Amino acid sequence: MACFTPVSFRTACGSKFVIRNMADMANAMRRSWPDKDCESYLRAVDLIERAQEGECSPRAAFGAFMKAATEQNRIVRNRHRFPREIAHTLADISKFVAS
């Protein structure tokens, strides 16, 4: 079970995929990044490895991953998407109206 909300990730080469768990984060770190020498990237790599070994929490690793990915503009933001709560509320309203 994930301890974070899935996010869309884009490599420096333009490939896109969804980060849903620790394995996805580790895979993303092995892909192309603009700067693999920056402090936030190296910190994320370290915390992801430590989380996979049970030495730190997946949430801490995800936080470090998001910091590095955000700094390097690797997170894909979907600007036209409703927040999940709004989508569920609208679905509930439409069910009520249809009945």
N, C-alpha and C positions, 0 to 999 in steps of 0.2 A: 504494500500500500504506500502510495506516495505521500510525502509530508509537504508537498508544494504543488502549486497550480502549474500544469504543463504550459510551456512557452515555445514559440516558434523561433528557431535559430537559423542564421544564414552564415555560411562559411565565407571566407575572403574570396573564394572562387565562385560564389553565387549559389551553391547547393543549399537547399532548405530542408529542414526536418524538425520534428517536434521533440522537445526534451521532456520526457515523462518520468524518468527515474535515474538512479545513479549510473547505470550502464550507458544511458543516452548521454549523460554529462561527460563521462569518461571518453566516449566516442567523439563527442564534440571537441574535446580538448586535443585529441590527436589530429583533428582536421586542420585546414589552413586558417590561420588568423593573421591579421595585419602585423601584430607585434607579439611574438612569443617570448620576448625578453622583458616585458614590462612587469612591474611588481605585482599587480593584481592578477595577471595571468598565472604567474609562478605560484602565487598564494592559492589560487583556485586549484591548480594541479595538485599541490601538496594536500589541501584539505579533502579533495575528492579521493585521493589515494588513501588517506587516513580514515575517511568515512567507510570506504570499502573494506578496510581492515578492522573496523569497529572501534577505532581510536578517537573518533569525533562523530558528531551527529550529522546525518544527511542534511538537515536544515542548515547547519553552518556551512557545509560544502556547497549547498545550493545558493546561499547568500554570497559566497565568494565567487561562484560561477556567474551569477547575475551581475555582480559588480564588474568583473572583467569583461563580460559580454556587452554590457551596457556602455562601458567606457570605450570599447572598440566598435560600437555600433553593429553588433551581431544579432541583436534581438529584433525580430520582425514584429512590428506593431500593426495590428489590423484596425485601422481607423474607423471602419464602417460597421463594426461589430457591436451589438448590444452587450452590455454587461450581463452576465449569467442570471442575476437576480431579476432583471427587467424581462429577459426572454422567458423565464419561468412564469413570471407574473402574467405576461401577455398570453402565454399558453393556457394558464389557468382561467383567465377571463374568457378566452375564446371557447373553452370547454363549457363554461357556465352559460354563455350566451347561446351556444348551439343546443343546449338541452331544454 
